[in-house]
């Protein structure tokens, strides 16, 4: 998203003062193009004049392409007349407009559009690379000006120019390394569901551009050896070699990460890429081989601190050797592990109360390359993101918690795999929201009222207001080690159950804003207390993992009221009969809170039921849900102790048989089965639960 796309959504009066000398109509015509020019990075009259010429050319192209011609021609004449002799003034005006726009967007959204950030950063690096290339051309021109002679006067400036170019090259290298680290961090956040532009092509172009300049500087240094002197030349060549080594090592990246929760005896895929491979390995006599090995956290730490070799792998990976192949057509150099399999893992000693699902490992990818030109041999190593190895599916939930926490709160350039034990609640909210939207695949995120409920739950604090949780630190133990009071599970285990249920059964309901979701029973009672009889809402069960419940208001004839909570539905329940159809079944439910008729709210979620006989002549059956009567509720509560109103499913057939009154010679009604009381009744009219019961299923008939 561009900066202008956000600015155009703001109230016009908010930025009225910004467009005094640069009309808003002109800004609108230039839109994204204005942001794609290096207004904030160029200096000097010549560069400013070039930008003015480009702007006028852009407007002329718009005028010839069907734009508002009269308005465009007026802008062209005004700009040319005003700034032709003072392009630096235009440069300052456009800079101020862009700065005020950025400030307004930051005030509104608290961040600038990612696309705008990326575009600005690309322009800045592009200009620095152009300056370096200009330095090289200047060096070449000065050296060639006095061929065959020891340079004097102007030529004596060559050493100083070389050293200045070397300094700029090292600065540009640091920017490239920083950008690679940012890419890796975004890749890690993508593991929690963040959007991620995974293309490495822009980074590869940067690396290649710098290497080209580096080799040119190397040639110029060798040619100026006499002016530099042997000692200065050796130091300069060493610095150039250090830059090359650093670039090559940093350009070896994990393009496709292995699964961060990795089960033994399960195949997985991964891939690495050498960004400088096409430039430096094209002439290699044979492809290099990449090895993949599992390392512990301690081994990863030793490698990060300078240990060049791995003494022993902590696990056995089958099919762990792959060729590093250069594809000149695609312009890439990659090794792809398509059928790797972790056969076994050696557990290391754990700290204190740490469980196996808190133990972090990594896959180490290593290769030795010989670079041309120069025949430089380099060992390259890169670690995957932290992984948690499990041996059984029931460890998956806790392993995912370890990965989620590490992905969210790891710091760049950390010691592997150190991560904060406590983080501000706001950062946890961002992480939970990101994970929820990604897993459910919805654009509807969590709201402040949801975060308030989640804060009350994780901190076990039901007396504080929302503002009291601002800045409060939440610990890893509160997230997934400590059992919630009165429950048999942790906060993450409960939240992950909600994720799974919503993803499998409730995605469309959530996206259509039909589920209130993260809300307490007490708050539900306050909301419904003033609502009409039969008003209901949907919330996630607070006491069960992976359950959704219906809370509805029931009013008696004397005006008294009670909020009933129907026993939560699991994913298995909703696979038998959908949530929409269950809501349609219950006559007690009339309006979705605050006052939307249920058929209007849920009509699109009802399934069409077959009424006629099928092609084989069978009478179709359907499943219906009812809420138990008061007598049966007492039985269910006594048995389960849950306090929920129980619901049960009836099997009905269509068309309905004639009643005894209309068919006096019909057979006696079959016995009835009450699921709640587990008893037989001689007829539907005499069921001891006082419910309308279904005919006794054939497999229960005597």
N, C-alpha and C positions, 0 to 999 in steps of 0.2 A: 504494500500500500504506500502511495506517495504522500508527501507532506501536504500537497494541495488538496488531495482527496479528503483529508481530515479538516483542513482549514475551511474548505467550502461548506462543511457541515456546521460550522460555528455561526452564531448570530453575526450578521454583517457589522453591527455597531461595535462589536467587541474589538475589531481591528480597523475601525474607520480611520484612525489617526495614522496608521502605517502606510496608507496608500495616498498620501498627500501629493508627493512628487512622482509617484509611480502608480497610475490609476488601477483600481481593482479590475476594471474591464480588460486592461492589458495583461494583468497577472493571470486572469482567467484564460485569455487567448493562448498565453505561453504555457500555462499549466505545468505539466511534468517536465517539459523541455527546459524550463528555467532552472529546475533543481539539478538537471544533468550537466550543467556547466560549472566550471571551477571558480565561481565568483569569490569564494572565501579563501582560495589558496593562491591566486595569482597576484603578482605585484608588478609595478612598472607601467609606463604609458603604452608601450608597444603591446603588451599582453592585454591591457584594458581595451585598446583599440581593436584588437582581434576579436574580443568578446562582443563589442558593439557591432562590428561587421557581421558576426555570426547571428546576432539578434535580429538585425535588419534583414538579413537573408532569410531567416526563419519566417518573419512576418510577410515578406514578399511571396514566399512559397505558400503560406496560408491564403494570401489574397488571390493567388492564381489557382488555388485548389478548391474554390467554392466557398470561402469564408466570407464574413461580412466585409465586403471590399471597401466601402466608403470609410468604415471605422478603422480598418487596417491601414489604409493609405494615410489617414489622418495621423495615426500613431507613428507611422514611418517618417512622415515629414517632421513631426514634432521632435522625435528622438534624434533624427539626423541634424536638425537645426540647433538643438539644445546641447548635444554632447559631442558633436563631431570634433570640436577643438578641445574638449575636456572629458575624455572617456573615463578618467579616474573618478570623476564626480558620479557618473552612472554606476561605476563599480561600488562606490560607497553606499549609494541609495539602495541598490539591489541587496547588498549585504545586510543593511538595516532591515529591509522588508523581510528577508528570510529569517533573521534573528528574532524579530517580533512574532512572526508566525510560529517559530519553534517554541518560543516562550508561552504563547497562547495554547498550543497543543499540549505542552508539558503541564500547564495548569489544569487543563481539562482531563487529560488521560494519564498523567504522571509518567508518560514515556513517549518517545517519538516513534513513528512507524518504522518497523524493522527494515523495510525496503529502502527507506530514506537513509537510515544509518549505513547500510551496506553500500549504497551508491556513493555517499560522501566519502566513505573510507576507501573505496576503489579509486575515486578521483584523486584523493590525496596521495595514494601510493603511485598512481600513474604519473603524476607530476614529478614525484621524487625520482622515479625511474627515468623520466625524460631528462631531468637535470643531470643524472649520472651519465646517460648516453651523450649528452651535450659535452660533459667533461671529457669523455673519451675522444670525441671528435676534435675537441680543442687540443688535447694532447697530441693526437695524430698530426693535426695541422702544424703545430709548433715544431714537432720533431722533423717533419718533412720539409719545413721551410729552409733548413740548413743541412742538406744531405751530405754525408761524408765528412762533416766537420764537427769538432767538439764545440758544443753550443756555448755561446757567450751572450751576455745581455739578456735578450728575450729567452734564449734557450736555457739559461741558468734558472729560469723559473720552473722548469720541468719537475725537479724533485718536489718542490712545494705543491705544484698542481697534483702530482701523483699522490702525495700524502693527504691532500684535501679530498681527492676522489676516494681514497682508501677509507677515510673517516666516514664519508657519506655512504659508502658501500656497507660498512659495518652497521651504520644506523638503519639502513634499509633492510639488512638481514634481520635485525632485531624485530622490526615490524612484521616481517614474514613469519618469524618464529612465533610471535605473539598471535598472529592471525591463525596459525595452525593450532595453537593452544585453545583459541576461542572455538574453532571448528570442533575440536575434541570435546570441549565442554558442552557445546550444543548437542553433539552426538550422545553424550551421557544423559543430558536432560530429556532427550528424545526417548530414552528408556522408560521415563515416567509419563510420556505422552506429549511432550512439547513438540511444536512444529519444528521441522529441521530441513534445511536445504542441504542435502547430503552430497551434492555435486562437488567433486574435488578439482574440477577443471580450472576454475579461476585461481585456486591456490597453485596448481601446477604451472600455470602461465606466469605467475609471479616468480616462482622458483626458477623457471627456465630463463626468464628475463634477467634475473640477477646473475645467474651463472654465465650467461652470454657476456654481460658487462664484466664479470670477474675475469674471464679468460682474455678479454680484450685488454683489461688493465694489466694482466700478467704479461702479455706481449709487450705492452708499452714499458713496463718496468724492466724487462729484459733488454729492450732496445735502448733504454736510458741508463743502463748499468754503469757506463763510464761516468756520467754526471752524478749518479747516486753514490758510487763507491761500493766496494764489496760488502762492507758491514751493513750499510743501510739497505742495499739490495737484498741481502739475506733476511733481514728483519721484515722487509716489505713482503717478500715471497712467503715467509712463514705466516704472516698475518693473512695473506690471501689463501693459503692452504687451510688455516684455521676456519675461515669463513666457509670455504668449500666443504670441509669436513662437517661443520655444524649444519649446513644446509642439507647435505645428503642424509645425515643421521635423522634430522627432524622430518625429512620428507618421506620417511618410511613409516606409514600409518596403517592402522587397522580400518579398512574401508567397511567391512561387514563384521560386526561383533558376533562372537559366539553367544548362545543364550546365557543370560546372567544367572538363571537358575538351571543348572545342568545336572541331569539325572544320569547316573552310571548305566552302562549297557544301552545307551540311547544315542543314535546317530545325530550329528549336528553339522552345521556348515559355518564357515568363517572365511574371511578373505583379507589379504594385505595388499598394499599398493605402494610402489616406490615412485614418487612424483617426478623425480629426476631420471628415472630409468630410461625413458625413450631418448633422452638427450645424451646420457652417459654410458648406457649399456648396449646401444645399437650395434656396436662393433664387437661385442663379446663373443669369443669363439664358441662357447656353449652356455646354455642357461644355468643360472645359479639355482640352488635348491634351498627352500625355506623349511625349517623344522618348527614344529609346534609342541611345546611341553607345558605341563601344569606346574606352577610354582606356588609355594605358600606365601603368606603375607611377609614373613621374615625374609624369604629368598627375594621377593620383589623389592623389599627395602634395601637389601644388600646390593642388588643390581642397580638400583637408583642412585646409590651412594658410590658407585664406581667399580664394583666387582664386574669383571668382564666376562666371566665364565659361570655357567650353571653346573654345580657339582653333581646334583642328583635331582631327577624329576620326582615330584611328589605324587604323580599318578601316571598311569599308562594310557596313552592315546594311540589307538590303531589308525593307520593311514595318515600318519602325521608328517609326511614328507611330500612336498609338492614343488614343482618347478616354478621359478619366477620368470614369466614369459612376457616378452614385449610384443604388443600388437601395434604396429606402426599405423595401420589404418584407423584404429580407434584412438591412437595417441596415448596409450596407457601401458603400464608395466605392472602386472598383477600376479598373485598366486592365490588360487581359490581352493579351499579345502571343502570338497563336496560330500565326502562320506566319512568324516572323522567320527570316531567313537571313543568315549571315555570308558575304558574297560574296568579300571579300579582306581581307588584313591587311598592314599595313606593319610590318615588323620594326624595332625600335629597336636602338641600340647596346647590346651586352651587356657584362657585367663579366667580365674575365679569361677563365677557362675555362668560363664559363656557356654551356650549350647552349640551343637554341631551346625545349626542353621544360622549362627552368627559368625561362623568361621569363613573368612574370605580368602579366595585363591585368585589366580589369573592364569591365562594362557600366554606363554612367552613365545613370540615368533622371532626367529633368528636366522640370519643369512650372512654370508661373506661375499662381497662384491669387489670386482676389479674394475676401476673406472678408467675410461679413456676420454680425453688424452691424459697423459701423465702416468698411466699404469699404477694408480694409487689403489691399494687394497684396504678395504674397510670392513670390519665386522659391524653389522646392523642388528639392533634388537628393538622390539617394541612390545609393550604389555597390553593385553586386552583390558577392558573394564573389569572391575572385580566381579567374580562369579561365586556363587554358593553351590556346592556340590551336594546333591541329595541322593539317597539310595531308595527312597520310598515316596510314593505320591502324597502321603499324609504330612510330609515335611515341606510341601510346596508353599503353603500359606505363610509359615514363619520365614522361609527363605526369601519370599517376595518382599516381606517387610524389611529385611536386612538390605536388600538391593534398593528398594524405594528410598530408604533413609540415606544410603550412601550416595545414590544418584542425585538426590535433592540437595544435600548439604556438604558435599565434598568441596574443598577449596582448590583452585588451580595450583599446580606445582606443589602439591602436598607430598609428604612422605607417605608412601603406600602403606596401608590404605586408611590413614588416620582421618577420622571424621568427628565432628563435634558431638558431644553427649547431650547437649541441650541447645535448643534453637528458639528464637522468638515465635510465639503463637502465630503471628501473621505469616511467617514463612511456611509454617505447617499448613495453614489454611490454603495458601497458594498451591502447595504440593497436593493436598487432598482434592482440591478443585480440578487441577490439571489431570490427575489420575482418574477422577470420576468422569470427566468429559471425554477423555481418551478411551477408557474401557467401555463406556456405554455408547460411545460414538454419537454424541449429541452436542448441539451448540448451546444448550441450556445448562449453565453452570450453577454452582451453589450460591445461595444468597446470604446476606448478613444474618438473617434469622436462623439459617441452617448452621452457620459457624458458631452462633451463640449456643445452640443446643449441643453441638459437638464439643465446645469448650466446657460446658457444664458436665458433660459425660467424662471427658478425659481427665479433667481436674477434680472431679467429684465435688463440685462447688455449685450448689443450686441457689445460693443466696445472693451472689454477686450479679451486678448488671453487666451488659455487654462491654461497657467501657473498662471494666475492671480487668478484663482479660487482655487488653492491649499491652503488648510488650512483655507479657508474662512468659517466662521460659517453660517449654515443655521438653521433657527428657525422653530419651530412648526407652527407658524403663516404663514410663507412663504410656508410651506408644505401643510397645509389644512385649513387655516382660511381666508387668504387674497385672494380676487378674482384677477386673472391674468389681467394685463392691457388690456383693449379692449375686454375682454372676459366675459362670464357669469359663470365661473367655476374656481375652485382652481387647483393648480398644481396636487394634488393627484387625484382629480376627472378626470382630463384629462388623467393622466398616467394609472389609473385603467381602463378607457375606452379602452385604447390601449391594456392592458392586456386581457380584456374580448374579444375584437375583434380577437386578435392573437390566443388566446386559442380556440375560437370557429371556426374560419374560415381560419386562416393563418399559423397554426403551421408548416405544411410541407413546405410552401414557405419560412418562416423564417429559418427553419432548413437547407434548401437547399441554403441559402444565396442569395435568389432572391429579398429580401426586404432590401433596404438601411435603411428604418425606420426612426430613429430619426435624421432628417436633415432638415435644413431650406430651404425655397424657394430661398433665396439669394445664398446659397451655391450650390443648385441644378443648378441655372442659370450659375454659374461659371464652374461647372463640365461639363455641356452640351454644353457650348458655342463653344467649339472647336471640338465637336463630329459630325459625319455624320448625315444627315437628317434622322429623324425617330428614333434616339436613345432615349431611355426612361429609367426611373427608378421609383421605388415605394418608397413612403415615407408616414409616418403617418401624417394625417391632423393636422395642427397646430391650426386651428380655430374651429374645431368641436371635440366633444367627440366621440371616437370610430369610426374613419374614416380612410380609406387608399386611397391615391390618386395616379394617374399616372401623372408624369411630362414627357413631350416629346419635342424634338426639331423639329420645323417646319421651313424649309428654303424656301424662295421664289426664283423665277428664277433670280432675280437681286442680289442674294447673301445675302440679309438681312435675319435675323433669329429671331425667337421668341420662348421662352419656354412657352408651354401651360400646365396648370394644370387642369386635368379633375376633375369635381365635385366629392368629396370623396364618396366612397362606404361604407355603413354601413354593419353590420352583416346581417340585413334583406335583403339588396340588394344582398349580396353574397350568401344568401340562395336561391335566385331566380335564379341567374346565377353565377357560380363560377368565381373567379378572373382569373384563367387560360383561361377559355372560353371567358371572356370579352376581354382579351389581344389578343386572336386569332381572335376575331371579327374585331378589329380595324386595318384597313389597314395602318393607319398612323404610327403604331408602327412596327419597323423593328428589331432593335437590342437592347438588354438589355445592359445598360452601364457596361463596356466601349465599348465592341464590340462583344457581343454574340448574334447570330441569335435567335430571340424570340422562334422559334419552337424548337431549340436545348435546350434553357433554360427552357421553360415551357411545352415541349411536354409531359412529364410525368404527367402533371397536366390537360391536356385536357380530357374532357369527350367524349366518343364515342357517336356520334349522330345517331339515327336510321333513315335510308333513305327509307326502304321499308315499305309497308303497314303492319299493325300488324295482328294478327291472326283473328281479327274480320272484317278485310277489311278496317279499317280506315286509312286515310292518316295521318301520324304523323306530328306534328308541333314542331317547335323549336323556342327558343327565341334568338334573335341576338341584339347586342348593336352597335350603331353607335354614332359618335361624330357629334354634330349639325354643320350646315354650318355657315358661317360668319353672315348671316342675322339673323338666329335664335339665335346665340350667343348673339347678341345685345339685343334681346327681353328678353332672360333669365337673362342677366346681369342687365337689367333694373328692372326686377321683383325681383330678389334675392339680387342684390348688392354684390354678393360674389366674383366676379372676376374669378370664375372658368369657364372653358369650360364645357358646359352641354353635358351630354350623355343621350341617350334614348334607349329604348328597342323596337325592332320590333318583331312581331310574323310572322314567315314564315312557309310555308308548303311544303312538299316534296311529289312527284315530282312537279316541277313548272308547271303551266299551259302554254299552247302555247301562243306565242305572237300574237297580232292582225294581223301582217303581214302574219304569217304562218297559221292563222285560220280566214279567212275573214268572215265566217258566225257565229263566236262566239258572245256571248252576250256582250253588252257594259260593260266596266270595272265598278265595283262598286265604289261608292264614297269613298274618302280617308279621314282619320282623322289624323290631325297633333297634337300630344299631347302638343307640345310647345306653339302653337298659339291658341289651343282650338277652331279650325275652321274646317269646312268641305270644301273639294275641289271636284269638279266634277270628277276628274280622277287623277291617280297618277302622270301624266305628268304635271299637272297644280297646284301642291301644292304651296301655297303662301310662304312656308318656303324654297322652292327650294331644298327640301330633297326628297330622295326616301322613300316613305311612304308605310305603310302596308295597306291592304284592311281594310275597315271600319269594326270593330268588330260587330258581329250580334246584340249585345245588344244596339248598337248605331245606327243601321240602321233605317231609317224613313219608 
